[in-house]
Amino acid sequence: MDILDAGDLAADTELRNRFAGSAHRILADLVASGAALGWTEPPSPDEVTTLLDHVIAAARDGDAALRAAYSGGRLVGLGYWTRYGRPTHRPHADLEKLAVDAAAHGLGTGRALARALIADAREAGVEVLTLDARGDNVGALRLYASLGFTEYGRLPGFVAVGERRYDKVFQMLDLRQQP
C-alpha cells in the first residue's frame, strides 16, 4: 500500500483529477451504506472536489494534512486534518475525515492513514489532535483508542440521521506528551 500526501497529489494534475473522482466514489458509497462521515445523503462530485481543493490549499499553507492510500494503483482510503481557525486554537487540529473503501475494511488501511496523519500533525507542531465520531461507529472508536486517543466528551443523541439519533463522541490525542 502506498500512502501519498497532499503535495504528491497537487504535483500531478492527472493524479489529482483521478483522486477527486475516486474519493467521491468512496465517500458516496460509504454514505449511501450509512457510514458516519458527516453527510446524510451521498455528496456530489462537485462537493467532494471543492472540499479536497480546500484541504489541499490549506495543506500548502501548513494548516492541514491530507493522505491518500493506494493499493495496486487504486484509491482505497483517504483522510485529513485541518488546524482550528481561532487564533487561540491554532496550535491544535481536528481529524475531520478518515474514510476507507468498504472493500478494504479490515486490511489496515485506516490505521496506516491515521498513523500518517498523526505523524504529519506532530511534524507540523500540532499540540492536540482532536476528532469526533458517531457513537455507533465502534470500529473507528476502537481504532482511535488503539492509537492513543482518549474520549474527552460526549453529546448524547446529538447526531441526527432522519429520525435516528446518535451520540457524538469527542476524542483527543495530546501530542505534547508523546515522543
N, C-alpha and C positions, 0 to 999 in steps of 0.2 A: 504494500500500500504506500502511495506517495501522498504526503501532506504538503500542499502548496500554501503560500501566504498571499496577501493582497498584492504585494509587489510582483510576484510571479504572474498573477492574473492580469494586472494592469499593464505589464510589459508586453503582453502578447494579445493583440486585438482579437484575433480569431479565437484564442482560448477563452478570452473574457466573454465574447459573444456566445460561445457554446456553453460557458459556465452559467450565464444567466438563464438560458433555456433549460439546462439540466437542473439547475437549482429550483426553477419554477416547477418542473415535473415532480421533484422530490417533495417540495413543500406542499403543492396542491394535492398530491396523492396522500400524503400523511394527514393533512387537514380533512380531506374527504373521508378518511377512515377514522376520524375522531381524535387525532393527535392534538395535544395541548401545545400549540405554537403561537397562540395569540389571535388567531382568526377563527371565526365560526363558520365561514364559507371559504372554500379554496381561493387563494389570492389570484389575481390576474397576472399574466406575464408582465405587463407594464408595471404593475405594483411591485413585483419582485425585482425587476430591473432597476427601478427607481431606488428601492431600498438598498440593493447591492452597490449601486453607484454612490449613494450617500456614505455607505460604510467604507468603500474603497477610498473615497476622498478623505474621510476622517482618518483612515489609516495612514494616508500620505502625510497628514498633519500631526501624526503621533497621538491621535485621540481615539484610536480604535485598532483592533486587530481582527483580521478575517483569515480563516483557514478553510481549505477545501481538501477533502480526502478523495483520492482517485485509486481505483483498483482496475487493472487491465485497461487503462485509458478512459474509464467510465467514472463519472462523479458518483460517489456513494454517500457523501455526507458533507456538511458544512456547518460552521459555527462562527460566531463573532462576539466581541465585547466592544463597548464604547465607554469612554470617560463620561462622568457626570458633568453637566453643563454649569452648575452653580460654582462660583469661584471657591467657596469653602469646601466643596466636594470634589474638586479637580484631582486630588491625589488618588481618587477611587474610580472604579469602573464597574459596569454591570454586564455580566454574561447574558446577552439578550436572547440568543438563539443557538441551539445545538440540535441539528436535525440529521438523521441517518435514514437512508433509503430502507424501506421495510425489508428488502431482500438481503440487506447487510446487517440486520439486527443480530446481536449476539456474537459478532466477529471481532469485537474490539475497536471498531471504528469510532464510536462515541468517546471511548476512553482515550484513544490516540488524539482525536481532535481536542478534547478537553485539556489533556496534558500540554499540547502545543500552545493552546490559548493561555493557559496558566503561565507557561514559560514566557510567552510574549508579554503578559502583564507584568511579570517580575522584571523582565528586561526593560520595560517602559517605565519602571518606577512606580507602578500601581501599588498602593499600600493595602487596600482591601478590595477584593473582587467579590461582588455580590451577584445573586441571581434570585429569581423567583420561579416556582414551578407549581403546577396544579397538583393538589393534594393526592389525587388518584394516580399520578404518574410515578408509581412505585419504583419502576426500573431506573428512571432518571434520578430520583431522590437517593436511591441506593448507590448509584454511580457517583454522585456528587459527594456523598458521605465517605465513600471509599477513597476519594481524592483529598479528603481533609476538610471539606465544607461542613459547617455546623449550622443548625437551624437557629435563627435569632428571632423569629416571629411567625405568626400565622393569623390570617384573617379568615375566620370560619364562613363558609358559604359565599365568598366574595366573587368568585368567577362564575359568570352566568353563561350557560350554553343552552339556549332555548329555555325550557322550564327547569333544567337541572342546575344545581349549584354545587360548587366545589371549593374546598379551602384553597387559599393562596398561601404557599409556604415560602418563606424568605430564608435564604441561606447565605453564608459568607465564608470566605477564605481569607484569613489575615496573613498577608504575605510579609508583614514586618516581623513575624515570629517564626518564619521558616527559612532554612538556609537556601 
